């Protein structure tokens, strides 16, 4: 078995760690290694984008706060593709206003776009098209907003309408409780600062109970949620957000209130049926201490990961895992999950 974390002993000198973590950064570290501590892995995909639109539309509808209106611009023309699309990205990432045709020509030459063309007039003709200029004009007009298509907006609206009306989820949004949305928090655990944003926080003053809920969206059916839950380490989120219970009790001056099981509210685009998944105490302990599946695969817990993170932070080493550094590049292949056939 793996050795238990000695994080408490490591941090007993009350060393101040200038590294703020989140559930997603911890998940990134566990899945992709220590470089996640100094640069975020590329996780931009259509599923995450859909989830963000849904969440902002939902909060705007429930609270009147213009999250969606302030963050998005609906634009249904296609973005230029291939080299023209790359040229657009370079311009948008490096200029605050639309550059001149001469400046863009220099960018084209510096990046060797359409390098087989030597006549300037023909080279200019490659980008001097209405599709290119209109796209850039729109982008500079709404520089601080995320451009989405009409279909992306419509899909998110359909999801929101389902969440607010379906028998499985409508009571989460329309009830007699004290409801809060998008609540930020910052806590400390084992010497590390953790921050996050809780999607839904509910207070039942009559029964002195608190409910904490995170909204998850996906492309598949609810049967796929468990796989995502494990693949993306949502159990870290459940455990860390549960730790924030005291923070919220202090914030709202709640005395002798109890926390109900943390919940994930999942809705998949293909199924469009909201399903609630409760985060059990067993999962909470597994998230903190780690666990082993029946197939023999180990999943590292929060505490062990924090010990590793402390090592990388302390030594300012992020290229390889803690084991590689400590064993000087010589590792033993894990054989704990195999059974040798009897002769």
PATI-210030 format. One record per residue: residue number from 1; residue in one letter; x, y, z of N, C-alpha, C in turn. Coordinates in steps of 0.1 Angstrom, whole numbers, plus 5000, padded with zeros to 4 digits. Layout:
BEGIN
  num  residuo  neast  nnorth   nup  caeast  canorth  caup  ceast  cnorth   cup
  NUM        a      X       Y     Z       X        Y     Z      X       Y     Z
...
***
This chain:
BEGIN
  num  residuo  neast  nnorth   nup  caeast  canorth  caup  ceast  cnorth   cup
    1        x   5008    4988  5000    5000     5000  5000   5009    5013  5000
    2        x   5003    5024  4995    5011     5036  4995   5012    5041  5009
    3        x   5023    5048  5012    5026     5054  5025   5016    5066  5027
    4        x   5011    5067  5039    5002     5078  5043   5010    5091  5042
    5        x   5002    5101  5039    5008     5115  5038   5013    5119  5052
    6        x   5025    5126  5052    5030     5132  5064   5029    5147  5063
    7        x   5019    5152  5057    5017     5166  5054   5017    5174  5067
    8        x   5010    5169  5078    5009     5176  5090   5023    5178  5096
    9        x   5032    5168  5095    5046     5170  5100   5054    5180  5092
   10        x   5052    5180  5079    5059     5189  5070   5055    5203  5073
   11        x   5042    5206  5076    5038     5219  5078   5037    5224  5092
   12        x   5042    5216  5102    5041     5220  5116   5048    5233  5119
   13        x   5057    5237  5110    5065     5250  5113   5056    5262  5109
   14        x   5044    5260  5105    5035     5271  5101   5040    5279  5089
   15        x   5047    5273  5080    5052     5279  5069   5041    5285  5060
   16        x   5043    5298  5056    5033     5304  5047   5035    5300  5033
   17        x   5025    5294  5027    5026     5289  5013   5019    5299  5004
   18        x   5026    5306  4995    5020     5316  4987   5015    5310  4974
   19        x   5007    5300  4975    5001     5293  4964   4987    5290  4967
   20        x   4978    5296  4959    4963     5294  4961   4958    5284  4952
   21        x   4952    5274  4957    4947     5263  4949   4931    5264  4947
   22        x   4926    5256  4938    4912     5254  4936   4910    5239  4933
   23        x   4897    5235  4933    4894     5221  4930   4900    5218  4916
   24        x   4897    5227  4907    4901     5224  4893   4917    5223  4891
   25        x   4924    5232  4899    4939     5231  4898   4944    5218  4904
   26        x   4937    5214  4915    4941     5202  4922   4939    5190  4912
   27        x   4927    5190  4906    4924     5180  4896   4934    5180  4884
   28        x   4937    5191  4880    4947     5193  4869   4960    5187  4873
   29        x   4965    5190  4885    4977     5185  4890   4977    5170  4891
   30        x   4966    5164  4896    4966     5149  4897   4965    5142  4884
   31        x   4959    5148  4874    4958     5142  4861   4970    5145  4851
   32        x   4975    5157  4853    4985     5161  4843   4999    5164  4848
   33        x   5001    5164  4861    5014     5166  4867   5017    5180  4872
   34        x   5029    5182  4877    5032     5194  4884   5032    5207  4876
   35        x   5033    5206  4863    5033     5218  4855   5019    5225  4856
   36        x   5009    5218  4860    4996     5224  4863   4997    5235  4873
   37        x   5007    5235  4882    5008     5245  4892   5014    5258  4887
   38        x   5020    5258  4875    5025     5270  4870   5018    5274  4857
   39        x   5011    5265  4851    5003     5269  4839   4991    5260  4838
   40        x   4980    5266  4835    4967     5258  4834   4967    5250  4821
   41        x   4963    5238  4822    4961     5229  4811   4950    5234  4802
   42        x   4951    5232  4789    4941     5236  4780   4928    5228  4781
   43        x   4918    5233  4787    4906     5226  4789   4894    5232  4781
   44        x   4897    5241  4772    4886     5247  4765   4880    5238  4755
   45        x   4867    5235  4757    4859     5226  4748   4845    5230  4748
   46        x   4837    5224  4739    4823     5228  4737   4815    5225  4750
   47        x   4818    5214  4757    4811     5211  4769   4812    5221  4780
   48        x   4824    5226  4782    4827     5236  4792   4821    5249  4788
   49        x   4821    5252  4776    4815     5265  4771   4800    5265  4773
   50        x   4794    5253  4769    4779     5252  4771   4776    5253  4786
   51        x   4783    5247  4795    4781     5248  4809   4782    5262  4814
   52        x   4791    5270  4809    4793     5284  4814   4781    5292  4809
   53        x   4777    5290  4797    4766     5298  4792   4753    5295  4800
   54        x   4751    5282  4802    4739     5277  4810   4739    5284  4824
   55        x   4751    5283  4830    4751     5289  4844   4749    5304  4844
   56        x   4754    5311  4835    4752     5326  4835   4738    5329  4831
   57        x   4732    5322  4821    4718     5325  4818   4709    5322  4830
   58        x   4712    5311  4837    4704     5307  4848   4705    5317  4859
   59        x   4717    5322  4863    4718     5332  4873   4711    5345  4870
   60        x   4713    5349  4857    4707     5361  4852   4691    5360  4853
   61        x   4686    5349  4850    4671     5347  4850   4666    5347  4865
   62        x   4674    5341  4874    4669     5340  4888   4672    5352  4896
   63        x   4682    5359  4893    4686     5371  4902   4685    5384  4895
   64        x   4685    5384  4882    4684     5397  4875   4698    5403  4873
   65        x   4709    5396  4878    4722     5401  4876   4726    5398  4861
   66        x   4731    5408  4854    4733     5406  4839   4746    5398  4836
   67        x   4747    5386  4841    4759     5379  4838   4760    5375  4824
   68        x   4750    5370  4818    4750     5366  4804   4752    5378  4795
   69        x   4744    5389  4798    4744     5401  4789   4758    5407  4789
   70        x   4765    5407  4800    4778     5413  4801   4789    5405  4796
   71        x   4787    5392  4795    4798     5383  4791   4798    5377  4777
   72        x   4786    5378  4770    4785     5371  4757   4779    5381  4746
   73        x   4783    5377  4734    4778     5384  4722   4774    5373  4712
   74        x   4762    5374  4708    4757     5364  4699   4760    5368  4684
   75        x   4768    5360  4677    4773     5364  4664   4772    5351  4656
   76        x   4764    5351  4645    4762     5338  4638   4770    5337  4625
   77        x   4779    5346  4622    4787     5344  4611   4799    5335  4614
   78        x   4804    5328  4605    4815     5319  4608   4828    5326  4609
   79        x   4836    5321  4618    4850     5327  4620   4858    5322  4608
   80        x   4866    5331  4602    4875     5326  4592   4884    5314  4596
   81        x   4887    5306  4587    4894     5293  4590   4908    5294  4584
   82        x   4915    5283  4587    4929     5280  4582   4938    5292  4585
   83        x   4946    5297  4576    4956     5307  4578   4949    5321  4581
   84        x   4937    5323  4575    4930     5335  4578   4925    5335  4592
   85        x   4921    5324  4597    4917     5323  4611   4929    5325  4621
   86        x   4940    5320  4617    4952     5322  4625   4956    5336  4625
   87        x   4955    5343  4614    4958     5357  4613   4949    5365  4622
   88        x   4936    5362  4622    4927     5369  4631   4931    5367  4646
   89        x   4935    5355  4650    4939     5353  4664   4951    5361  4668
   90        x   4961    5362  4659    4973     5370  4661   4969    5385  4663
   91        x   4961    5390  4655    4957     5404  4656   4949    5406  4669
   92        x   4940    5398  4672    4931     5400  4684   4939    5398  4697
   93        x   4950    5390  4696    4958     5388  4708   4968    5399  4710
   94        x   4971    5407  4700    4982     5416  4701   4978    5431  4698
   95        x   4966    5433  4694    4962     5447  4691   4949    5451  4698
   96        x   4948    5464  4702    4936     5469  4709   4926    5475  4699
   97        x   4931    5477  4687    4921     5482  4677   4925    5476  4663
   98        x   4917    5478  4654    4919     5472  4641   4931    5478  4634
   99        x   4941    5470  4631    4953     5476  4624   4951    5479  4610
  100        x   4960    5487  4604    4959     5490  4590   4962    5478  4581
  101        x   4959    5480  4568    4962     5469  4559   4977    5467  4557
  102        x   4984    5478  4558    4999     5477  4557   5005    5469  4569
  103        x   4999    5472  4581    5004     5465  4593   5001    5450  4592
  104        x   4989    5447  4587    4985     5433  4586   4994    5426  4576
  105        x   4997    5433  4565    5006     5427  4555   5020    5423  4562
  106        x   5025    5431  4571    5037     5428  4578   5036    5416  4586
  107        x   5024    5415  4593    5021     5403  4601   5021    5391  4593
  108        x   5015    5391  4581    5014     5380  4572   5028    5376  4568
  109        x   5037    5385  4565    5050     5382  4560   5059    5376  4572
  110        x   5057    5383  4584    5065     5378  4595   5062    5364  4600
  111        x   5049    5360  4597    5045     5346  4601   5045    5337  4589
  112        x   5050    5341  4578    5051     5333  4566   5038    5327  4562
  113        x   5027    5334  4563    5014     5330  4558   5014    5331  4542
  114        x   5009    5321  4535    5008     5321  4521   5022    5324  4515
  115        x   5032    5317  4521    5046     5320  4517   5050    5317  4502
  116        x   5041    5309  4496    5043     5306  4482   5040    5318  4472
  117        x   5034    5328  4478    5030     5340  4470   5040    5351  4473
  118        x   5046    5356  4462    5056     5367  4463   5051    5381  4459
  119        x   5040    5381  4451    5035     5394  4446   5026    5400  4457
  120        x   5029    5412  4462    5022     5418  4473   5007    5419  4471
  121        x   5003    5423  4459    4989     5425  4456   4981    5412  4458
  122        x   4987    5401  4453    4980     5388  4455   4980    5383  4470
  123        x   4991    5387  4477    4992     5384  4491   4981    5392  4499
  124        x   4979    5404  4496    4969     5412  4502   4955    5407  4499
  125        x   4953    5402  4487    4940     5397  4483   4936    5385  4491
  126        x   4946    5378  4497    4943     5366  4506   4935    5370  4518
  127        x   4938    5382  4524    4931     5386  4536   4922    5398  4534
  128        x   4923    5405  4523    4915     5417  4521   4901    5412  4515
  129        x   4894    5405  4524    4880     5400  4520   4870    5404  4531
  130        x   4858    5406  4527    4848     5410  4537   4847    5402  4549
  131        x   4847    5388  4547    4846     5379  4558   4857    5382  4569
  132        x   4869    5385  4565    4880     5388  4574   4877    5401  4582
  133        x   4874    5412  4575    4872     5425  4581   4860    5426  4590
  134        x   4849    5419  4586    4837     5420  4594   4839    5412  4607
  135        x   4846    5401  4606    4848     5393  4618   4857    5401  4628
  136        x   4867    5407  4623    4876     5415  4632   4869    5427  4638
  137        x   4861    5434  4630    4853     5446  4635   4844    5442  4646
  138        x   4837    5431  4645    4829     5426  4656   4837    5423  4668
  139        x   4848    5416  4666    4856     5412  4677   4862    5424  4685
  140        x   4866    5434  4678    4871     5446  4685   4860    5454  4692
  141        x   4848    5453  4686    4836     5460  4691   4832    5454  4705
  142        x   4834    5441  4706    4830     5434  4718   4842    5427  4724
  143        x   4853    5434  4725    4866     5428  4729   4865    5420  4742
  144        x   4858    5425  4752    4857     5418  4765   4846    5408  4766
  145        x   4840    5405  4755    4829     5395  4756   4833    5382  4748
  146        x   4826    5371  4752    4828     5359  4745   4818    5357  4734
  147        x   4822    5355  4722    4813     5354  4710   4807    5339  4710
  148        x   4794    5338  4709    4788     5326  4708   4778    5326  4696
  149        x   4774    5315  4691    4765     5314  4680   4751    5314  4685
  150        x   4741    5316  4675    4727     5315  4679   4723    5302  4684
  151        x   4729    5291  4677    4726     5277  4682   4731    5274  4696
  152        x   4743    5280  4699    4749     5278  4712   4740    5284  4723
  153        x   4735    5296  4719    4726     5304  4728   4713    5296  4730
  154        x   4707    5291  4719    4695     5284  4720   4696    5271  4728
  155        x   4707    5264  4726    4709     5252  4733   4710    5254  4748
  156        x   4717    5265  4752    4718     5268  4766   4704    5272  4772
  157        x   4697    5280  4764    4683     5284  4768   4674    5272  4771
  158        x   4675    5262  4762    4667     5250  4764   4670    5243  4776
  159        x   4683    5242  4779    4688     5236  4792   4683    5243  4804
  160        x   4684    5256  4804    4679     5264  4815   4664    5263  4817
  161        x   4657    5263  4806    4642     5261  4807   4639    5248  4813
  162        x   4646    5237  4810    4644     5224  4815   4647    5224  4830
  163        x   4658    5230  4834    4662     5230  4848   4651    5237  4857
  164        x   4646    5248  4851    4636     5255  4859   4622    5249  4859
  165        x   4619    5240  4850    4606     5235  4849   4604    5220  4852
  166        x   4615    5213  4851    4614     5198  4853   4611    5194  4868
  167        x   4603    5184  4869    4599     5180  4883   4611    5176  4892
  168        x   4622    5171  4885    4633     5167  4893   4642    5179  4898
  169        x   4641    5190  4892    4650     5201  4896   4643    5214  4899
  170        x   4630    5216  4896    4624     5230  4897   4624    5234  4912
  171        x   4623    5225  4921    4622     5229  4935   4636    5234  4940
  172        x   4646    5231  4933    4660     5237  4937   4660    5252  4934
  173        x   4652    5256  4924    4653     5270  4920   4641    5278  4925
  174        x   4630    5272  4927    4618     5279  4932   4614    5272  4945
  175        x   4616    5278  4957    4613     5272  4970   4612    5283  4980
  176        x   4610    5279  4993    4608     5288  5004   4621    5290  5012
  177        x   4632    5286  5006    4645     5287  5013   4652    5300  5009
  178        x   4662    5303  5017    4670     5315  5014   4681    5310  5004
  179        x   4680    5316  4992    4689     5311  4981   4699    5321  4976
  180        x   4711    5315  4974    4722     5323  4969   4729    5316  4957
  181        x   4734    5324  4947    4740     5318  4936   4754    5324  4933
  182        x   4763    5316  4928    4777     5321  4925   4783    5327  4937
  183        x   4784    5319  4948    4790     5325  4960   4805    5321  4961
  184        x   4814    5331  4961    4828     5328  4962   4832    5325  4976
  185        x   4843    5317  4978    4848     5314  4991   4863    5313  4991
  186        x   4869    5314  5002    4883     5311  5003   4886    5305  5017
  187        x   4892    5294  5018    4894     5287  5030   4909    5282  5031
  188        x   4912    5277  5043    4926     5272  5044   4925    5257  5049
  189        x   4933    5249  5043    4933     5235  5046   4947    5230  5045
  190        x   4952    5224  5056    4966     5219  5057   4976    5229  5052
  191        x   4975    5242  5056    4984     5252  5052   4983    5258  5039
  192        x   4973    5252  5031    4971     5257  5017   4958    5266  5017
  193        x   4958    5276  5009    4946     5284  5006   4939    5278  4994
  194        x   4926    5276  4996    4917     5271  4985   4906    5281  4983
  195        x   4903    5284  4970    4892     5293  4967   4883    5286  4957
  196        x   4871    5290  4956    4861     5284  4947   4849    5293  4946
  197        x   4840    5289  4937    4827     5296  4936   4816    5285  4936
  198        x   4807    5286  4946    4796     5276  4948   4784    5281  4940
  199        x   4779    5272  4931    4768     5275  4923   4755    5279  4930
  200        x   4751    5270  4940    4739     5272  4947   4741    5269  4962
  201        x   4737    5279  4970    4738     5278  4984   4724    5281  4990
  202        x   4718    5272  4998    4705     5273  5003   4704    5272  5018
  203        x   4697    5280  5024    4695     5280  5039   4681    5277  5043
  204        x   4679    5266  5050    4665     5263  5055   4665    5267  5070
  205        x   4660    5279  5072    4661     5284  5086   4651    5277  5095
  206        x   4640    5271  5090    4630     5264  5098   4636    5252  5104
  207        x   4644    5244  5096    4650     5231  5101   4665    5233  5104
  208        x   4670    5245  5102    4684     5248  5105   4693    5238  5097
  209        x   4691    5238  5084    4698     5230  5075   4704    5238  5063
  210        x   4715    5234  5058    4721     5241  5046   4723    5231  5035
  211        x   4720    5235  5023    4722     5227  5011   4732    5234  5002
  212        x   4742    5226  4997    4752     5231  4987   4751    5223  4975
  213        x   4750    5230  4963    4748     5223  4950   4757    5228  4939
  214        x   4762    5219  4931    4770     5224  4920   4763    5219  4907
  215        x   4762    5227  4898    4756     5224  4885   4766    5219  4875
  216        x   4764    5207  4869    4772     5201  4859   4764    5199  4846
  217        x   4770    5202  4835    4764     5199  4822   4773    5190  4815
  218        x   4768    5183  4805    4776     5174  4797   4769    5171  4784
  219        x   4775    5163  4775    4769     5160  4762   4761    5147  4763
  220        x   4765    5138  4772    4759     5125  4773   4747    5124  4783
  221        x   4743    5111  4785    4732     5109  4794   4737    5108  4809
  222        x   4728    5108  4818    4732     5108  4832   4740    5096  4836
  223        x   4739    5085  4828    4747     5073  4831   4762    5075  4829
  224        x   4765    5086  4822    4779     5089  4820   4786    5098  4831
  225        x   4777    5102  4840    4782     5112  4850   4793    5106  4859
  226        x   4791    5093  4863    4801     5087  4872   4814    5087  4866
  227        x   4815    5084  4853    4828     5084  4846   4835    5097  4847
  228        x   4827    5108  4844    4832     5121  4844   4836    5125  4859
  229        x   4828    5121  4868    4830     5123  4882   4844    5118  4886
  230        x   4848    5106  4881    4861     5101  4885   4872    5106  4876
  231        x   4869    5107  4863    4879     5112  4853   4884    5126  4857
  232        x   4875    5135  4860    4878     5149  4863   4879    5152  4878
  233        x   4879    5142  4886    4881     5143  4900   4871    5153  4907
  234        x   4858    5151  4903    4848     5159  4909   4847    5157  4924
  235        x   4852    5145  4929    4851     5142  4943   4860    5152  4951
  236        x   4871    5157  4945    4879     5167  4951   4870    5179  4954
  237        x   4862    5183  4944    4853     5194  4945   4843    5192  4957
  238        x   4837    5181  4957    4828     5178  4968   4834    5180  4981
  239        x   4846    5174  4983    4852     5175  4996   4857    5189  5000
  240        x   4862    5196  4990    4867     5210  4993   4855    5219  4995
  241        x   4844    5218  4988    4833     5226  4990   4826    5223  5003
  242        x   4826    5211  5007    4821     5208  5021   4829    5214  5032
  243        x   4842    5215  5029    4851     5222  5039   4847    5237  5040
  244        x   4841    5242  5030    4837     5257  5030   4825    5259  5039
  245        x   4819    5249  5044    4806     5250  5052   4808    5260  5063
  246        x   4819    5258  5071    4822     5267  5082   4823    5282  5077
  247        x   4830    5283  5066    4832     5297  5060   4818    5303  5058
  248        x   4809    5296  5052    4796     5301  5049   4788    5304  5062
  249        x   4789    5295  5072    4782     5297  5084   4787    5310  5091
  250        x   4800    5312  5090    4805     5325  5096   4800    5337  5088
  251        x   4799    5335  5075    4795     5346  5066   4781    5350  5069
  252        x   4772    5340  5071    4758     5342  5072   4753    5341  5087
  253        x   4763    5340  5096    4760     5339  5110   4750    5328  5114
  254        x   4754    5316  5109    4745     5305  5111   4751    5297  5123
  255        x   4743    5295  5133    4747     5288  5145   4739    5275  5146
  256        x   4747    5264  5148    4740     5251  5150   4732    5246  5138
  257        x   4737    5250  5126    4731     5245  5114   4738    5233  5109
  258        x   4732    5224  5103    4738     5212  5098   4738    5212  5082
  259        x   4749    5206  5077    4750     5205  5063   4745    5192  5057
  260        x   4736    5193  5048    4731     5181  5041   4742    5176  5031
  261        x   4740    5164  5026    4750     5159  5016   4751    5169  5004
  262        x   4764    5172  5001    4767     5180  4989   4760    5173  4977
  263        x   4755    5181  4967    4748     5175  4956   4754    5181  4943
  264        x   4754    5172  4933    4758     5176  4919   4745    5175  4911
  265        x   4741    5186  4905    4729     5186  4896   4734    5185  4882
  266        x   4732    5173  4876    4737     5171  4862   4726    5171  4852
  267        x   4729    5177  4840    4719     5176  4829   4727    5175  4816
  268        x   4725    5164  4809    4732     5162  4796   4724    5167  4784
  269        x   4731    5172  4774    4724     5178  4763   4716    5168  4755
  270        x   4721    5155  4754    4714     5145  4746   4701    5140  4753
  271        x   4702    5140  4766    4690     5135  4773   4681    5146  4778
  272        x   4687    5157  4782    4680     5169  4787   4671    5166  4799
  273        x   4675    5157  4808    4668     5154  4820   4677    5157  4832
  274        x   4673    5166  4841    4682     5169  4853   4682    5157  4863
  275        x   4693    5153  4867    4695     5142  4877   4704    5147  4888
  276        x   4699    5144  4901    4707     5149  4912   4715    5137  4918
  277        x   4728    5139  4920    4737     5129  4925   4742    5134  4939
  278        x   4740    5127  4949    4744     5130  4963   4758    5125  4965
  279        x   4766    5134  4971    4780     5131  4975   4780    5125  4989
  280        x   4783    5113  4990    4782     5106  5003   4795    5108  5012
  281        x   4794    5105  5025    4805     5106  5034   4816    5097  5029
  282        x   4813    5085  5024    4823     5076  5019   4831    5082  5008
  283        x   4825    5089  4999    4832     5096  4988   4840    5107  4994
  284        x   4835    5114  5004    4842     5125  5010   4856    5120  5016
  285        x   4855    5108  5023    4867     5103  5029   4877    5098  5018
  286        x   4871    5092  5007    4879     5087  4996   4886    5099  4989
  287        x   4879    5111  4988    4885     5122  4982   4897    5127  4990
  288        x   4896    5127  5003    4907     5132  5012   4918    5122  5013
  289        x   4915    5109  5015    4925     5099  5018   4930    5091  5005
  290        x   4922    5092  4994    4925     5084  4983   4918    5071  4983
  291        x   4917    5063  4972    4910     5051  4972   4916    5042  4961
  292        x   4912    5029  4962    4916     5019  4952   4903    5013  4947
  293        x   4902    5011  4934    4891     5005  4928   4892    4990  4928
  294        x   4881    4983  4926    4882     4968  4926   4891    4962  4915
  295        x   4893    4970  4905    4902     4966  4894   4916    4968  4898
  296        x   4919    4975  4909    4932     4977  4914   4939    4990  4911
  297        x   4931    4999  4905    4937     5012  4902   4936    5022  4914
  298        x   4947    5028  4917    4948     5038  4928   4944    5052  4923
  299        x   4937    5059  4931    4934     5073  4929   4939    5081  4942
  300        x   4947    5091  4939    4954     5098  4950   4944    5108  4957
  301        x   4945    5108  4970    4936     5117  4977   4942    5131  4978
  302        x   4933    5140  4983    4937     5154  4985   4950    5156  4993
  303        x   4950    5149  5005    4962     5150  5014   4975    5146  5008
  304        x   4975    5135  5001    4987     5130  4994   4992    5140  4983
  305        x   4982    5145  4976    4985     5155  4965   4991    5167  4971
  306        x   4986    5172  4983    4991     5184  4989   5005    5182  4993
  307        x   5009    5170  4998    5022     5167  5001   5031    5168  4989
  308        x   5027    5163  4978    5034     5164  4965   5036    5179  4961
  309        x   5024    5186  4962    5024     5200  4957   5034    5208  4966
  310        x   5034    5205  4979    5043     5212  4988   5057    5209  4983
  311        x   5061    5197  4980    5074     5194  4975   5078    5203  4963
  312        x   5069    5203  4953    5072     5211  4941   5074    5226  4944
  313        x   5065    5231  4953    5065     5245  4956   5078    5248  4964
  314        x   5082    5239  4973    5093     5242  4982   5106    5242  4974
  315        x   5107    5232  4964    5119     5231  4957   5119    5238  4943
  316        x   5108    5244  4940    5106     5251  4927   5109    5242  4915
  317        x   5104    5230  4916    5107     5220  4905   5093    5215  4900
  318        x   5091    5217  4887    5078     5214  4881   5078    5206  4868
  319        x   5090    5201  4864    5091     5194  4852   5087    5179  4853
  320        x   5090    5173  4865    5087     5159  4867   5080    5157  4880
  321        x   5075    5145  4882    5068     5142  4895   5078    5142  4906
  322        x   5073    5143  4919    5081     5142  4931   5089    5129  4931
  323        x   5082    5118  4927    5089     5105  4928   5101    5105  4918
  324        x   5100    5111  4907    5111     5111  4897   5123    5118  4903
  325        x   5120    5130  4909    5131     5138  4915   5138    5130  4927
  326        x   5129    5124  4936    5135     5118  4948   5142    5105  4945
  327        x   5138    5098  4934    5144     5085  4931   5154    5087  4920
  328        x   5158    5099  4917    5168     5102  4907   5165    5095  4893
  329        x   5153    5095  4890    5149     5091  4877   5148    5076  4875
  330        x   5149    5068  4886    5148     5053  4886   5136    5049  4894
  331        x   5125    5045  4887    5112     5041  4893   5109    5026  4892
  332        x   5103    5021  4902    5098     5007  4902   5084    5006  4896
  333        x   5082    4998  4886    5069     4996  4881   5059    4991  4891
  334        x   5048    4998  4893    5038     4993  4902   5032    4980  4899
  335        x   5033    4970  4908    5028     4956  4905   5017    4952  4915
  336        x   5012    4962  4923    5002     4959  4933   4989    4955  4928
  337        x   4986    4958  4915    4972     4955  4910   4972    4943  4901
  338        x   4984    4935  4900    4984     4924  4892   4984    4911  4900
  339        x   4979    4900  4895    4979     4887  4901   4986    4878  4892
  340        x   4996    4871  4897    5004     4862  4889   4997    4848  4888
  341        x   4996    4843  4876    4990     4830  4874   4998    4819  4881
  342        x   4991    4810  4888    4998     4799  4894   5003    4789  4884
  343        x   5015    4783  4886    5020     4774  4877   5014    4760  4879
***
